[in-house]
Amino acid sequence: MKTLLDIENLHTLLHTGNEPVRAVDGLTLRISPGETFALLGESGCGKSMTALSIMRLLPDAGEIVAGRIKIDGTDVLQLPETEMRKIRGKRISMIFQEPMLSLNPVLTIAEQIDEVLTQHLNLPRQAAQLRIQELLEQVGIPDAPRRMHEYPFQFSGGMKQRAMIAMALAGEPELLIADEPTTALDVTIQAQVLDLMRQIQQRRNMAILLITHDLGVVAEMAQRVAVMYAGEIVELATRDDFFNHPAHPYSQQLF
C-alpha cells in the first residue's frame, strides 16, 4: 500500500534545563492515504511534540536533531521555511489541542479562514467568501453567512472547535493531524465532531493522524494504533488486535 507520511527514526529534544529532554526518541511510523492512525498515550509522553515536529512548529526550546519526515516522498526537514509554508495548511494541516488559544481573538472567523485560502488557493474575493460559508456549513455551524463574520468569543467551545476544523480543512489537506480534537467538548458534541471528521475523510480520502489518550475515540475512529511512552512507540497494532490482545504492560495499564 502507498505511504503518504513516512517518519523514520525521529529525535526531538527540548532544551528546558541543564539536560535536554528527549521529547521524541527514535520514532518511526507510516500512514497510508485514507487511513486513520491513532497515536495513543498519557499526557507528557511526546504525542503533541511529534505533531509539532511534523508541522515544523516546535517551540523555541524544541529542536529536531535526527530523522526524516517524508510526505509523499518529500523530506520536509530538508525544505526551507518558504517551501514549508506551501505544505503547511495545504498538504498537511492540524487541528490544535486548544481552540481558545489557537484562534485569534481580534479577527473574525471568516478572516482567519480566508488567510488559509489566500495562502494556498488564491481565490477571488467573492469565491473565497462563498468557500468560507460552505466550509462552516460542512462542519455544522448554523446560520453560517452571519456567524462567519463573528469573533471567537461569540462562539461556544464546540463551535470554536468546529471553526478550527473548517480552518484546517480549507486547504484540502492530504493529511490531517488532529491533536486531542474532542478533549474540551461534552460527549454529545464530541460524537458529532468525530462523525464530521469521518465524513470529510471519506469524501476526500484524507489520512488522519489522531492524537489522543481516549480509548473510546480510538475504538471508534482508528484502523491502526501506536502506543507512545516516554517519547518512544512501545506497541503498534491494528485496532482489533490492540483491543483484544494489548501486548505491552503499559498498554494494559491504559485499559
C-alpha positions in Angstrom: 0.0 0.0 0.0 1.2 3.5 -0.8 2.7 5.5 2.0 1.6 9.2 2.5 3.5 10.0 5.7 6.8 8.2 6.5 8.6 9.1 9.7 11.9 7.4 10.3 14.0 7.5 13.5 12.8 10.9 14.6 14.6 12.5 17.6 13.3 15.8 19.0 14.9 17.5 22.0 13.5 20.1 24.4 16.2 22.4 25.9 14.5 23.3 29.1 17.2 22.9 31.8 20.7 21.7 32.2 20.0 18.4 30.4 17.9 18.3 27.2 14.7 16.3 27.4 14.2 13.6 24.7 10.6 14.5 23.8 10.6 12.2 20.8 13.1 9.4 20.9 13.6 7.4 17.7 10.0 7.4 16.5 9.2 5.5 13.3 5.7 5.3 11.7 4.0 5.2 8.3 0.5 6.3 7.4 -1.3 5.5 4.1 -3.8 7.7 2.2 -7.3 7.5 3.7 -6.1 5.8 6.9 -6.9 6.9 10.5 -3.8 6.2 12.6 -4.1 6.8 16.4 -1.2 7.8 18.4 -2.1 6.9 22.0 -0.6 7.7 25.3 -0.9 9.7 28.5 -0.1 13.4 28.8 3.6 14.2 28.5 4.6 11.1 26.5 5.5 13.1 23.4 2.4 12.9 21.2 2.0 16.6 20.7 5.7 17.1 20.2 5.5 14.5 17.4 2.7 16.5 15.7 4.6 19.8 16.1 7.8 18.2 14.7 5.8 17.0 11.6 4.5 20.6 11.1 7.8 22.1 11.9 6.1 24.3 14.5 8.2 23.5 17.6 8.6 26.0 20.4 11.9 27.9 20.7 13.2 25.3 23.1 12.5 22.4 20.7 14.9 21.0 18.2 14.8 18.1 15.7 18.3 16.5 15.9 17.9 13.4 13.7 15.5 11.5 11.5 13.3 12.0 8.4 9.7 13.1 7.9 8.5 12.5 4.4 5.2 13.5 2.9 4.6 11.6 -0.3 8.4 11.2 -0.7 9.4 14.8 0.1 11.5 15.2 3.3 10.0 18.3 4.9 13.0 18.6 7.3 15.2 19.5 4.3 12.9 22.2 3.0 13.5 26.0 3.5 10.8 27.7 5.6 9.3 29.3 2.4 8.7 25.9 0.9 7.4 24.5 4.2 4.7 27.2 4.2 3.3 25.9 1.0 3.0 22.4 2.5 1.7 23.5 6.0 -2.0 24.1 5.7 -2.2 22.7 2.2 -0.8 19.1 2.2 -0.6 18.7 6.0 -3.0 20.5 8.3 -3.5 20.4 12.0 -6.4 20.8 14.5 -4.7 22.2 17.6 -5.5 21.0 21.1 -7.0 24.2 22.5 -9.2 26.2 20.1 -9.4 29.0 22.8 -5.7 29.6 22.4 -5.4 28.8 18.7 -8.0 31.3 17.3 -7.0 34.9 17.0 -9.4 36.9 19.2 -9.2 40.2 17.2 -10.0 38.6 13.8 -13.4 37.3 12.7 -13.8 33.6 11.9 -14.1 34.4 8.2 -10.8 36.5 8.2 -8.9 33.6 9.8 -10.1 31.0 7.3 -9.5 33.5 4.5 -5.8 33.6 5.4 -5.6 29.9 4.5 -7.4 30.4 1.3 -5.2 33.4 0.3 -2.0 31.4 1.1 -2.9 28.2 -0.8 -5.8 28.7 -3.2 -5.6 32.3 -4.4 -9.4 32.6 -4.8 -11.1 35.9 -5.9 -12.8 37.7 -3.0 -16.4 36.6 -3.8 -15.4 33.0 -4.4 -13.4 33.0 -1.1 -16.4 34.3 0.9 -18.6 31.5 -0.6 -16.0 28.9 0.2 -15.8 30.1 3.8 -19.6 29.9 4.1 -19.5 26.4 2.6 -16.8 25.2 4.9 -18.6 26.4 8.0 -21.9 24.8 6.8 -19.9 21.5 6.3 -18.8 21.5 9.9 -22.3 22.1 11.1 -22.3 25.8 12.1 -25.9 27.1 11.7 -26.6 30.4 10.0 -23.1 30.4 8.5 -23.5 33.6 6.4 -24.0 35.6 9.6 -21.8 33.6 12.0 -18.7 33.8 9.8 -18.4 37.5 10.5 -18.4 37.0 14.3 -15.4 36.8 16.6 -14.2 33.7 18.5 -15.6 35.0 21.8 -19.1 34.8 20.3 -18.7 31.1 19.7 -19.2 28.3 22.3 -16.4 25.7 22.9 -17.9 23.2 20.5 -18.4 25.9 17.8 -14.8 27.1 18.2 -13.7 23.5 17.7 -15.8 23.3 14.5 -14.3 26.6 13.2 -10.8 25.1 13.9 -11.8 22.1 11.8 -13.1 24.3 9.0 -9.8 26.2 9.0 -7.8 23.0 9.0 -9.8 21.7 6.0 -9.8 24.9 4.0 -6.6 23.9 2.1 -8.0 20.4 1.3 -5.1 18.6 3.0 -3.9 15.1 2.3 -3.1 14.5 5.9 -5.0 16.0 8.9 -3.3 15.9 12.3 -5.9 16.0 15.0 -4.3 16.7 18.4 -6.9 15.8 21.1 -9.7 17.2 18.9 -12.5 16.5 21.3 -10.9 17.0 24.7 -12.7 20.2 25.6 -16.1 19.0 24.4 -19.0 17.3 26.1 -19.9 13.8 25.0 -22.7 14.8 22.5 -20.6 17.4 20.7 -17.6 15.0 20.8 -19.6 12.4 18.8 -20.7 15.0 16.3 -17.2 16.2 15.7 -15.8 12.7 15.3 -18.6 11.9 12.9 -17.9 15.1 10.9 -14.2 14.2 10.6 -15.1 10.7 9.4 -17.5 12.1 6.7 -14.9 14.5 5.4 -12.2 11.8 5.4 -14.4 9.5 3.3 -15.2 12.3 0.8 -11.6 13.3 0.3 -9.6 10.0 1.0 -7.8 12.1 3.6 -5.4 10.5 6.1 -5.8 11.3 9.8 -3.2 11.2 12.5 -5.4 11.1 15.6 -3.5 12.1 18.8 -5.4 11.2 21.9 -5.4 9.4 25.3 -9.1 8.5 25.0 -9.6 4.7 24.2 -13.2 5.3 23.3 -12.2 7.7 20.5 -9.5 5.2 19.3 -12.1 2.4 19.2 -14.5 4.5 17.1 -12.1 6.1 14.7 -8.7 4.3 14.1 -7.6 1.4 11.8 -4.2 1.2 13.4 -2.9 2.2 16.9 0.6 3.1 18.1 1.1 3.4 21.9 3.7 6.0 22.9 5.6 6.0 26.2 8.5 8.4 27.1 9.0 9.5 23.6 9.0 6.0 22.0 6.4 3.8 20.3 6.2 0.7 22.5 3.4 -1.1 20.7 2.0 -0.9 17.1 -1.1 -3.0 16.2 -4.4 -3.0 14.3 -7.3 -1.7 16.3 -8.9 -5.1 16.8 -5.6 -6.7 17.9 -4.9 -3.8 20.2 -8.3 -4.0 22.0 -8.4 -7.8 22.1 -4.8 -8.5 23.0 -2.8 -5.5 24.2 0.7 -6.8 24.3 2.8 -4.2 26.2 2.4 -3.8 30.0 1.9 -0.1 29.5 -0.9 -0.7 27.0 -2.6 -3.0 29.6 -2.2 -0.3 32.2 -4.0 2.2 29.9 -7.1 -0.1 29.9 
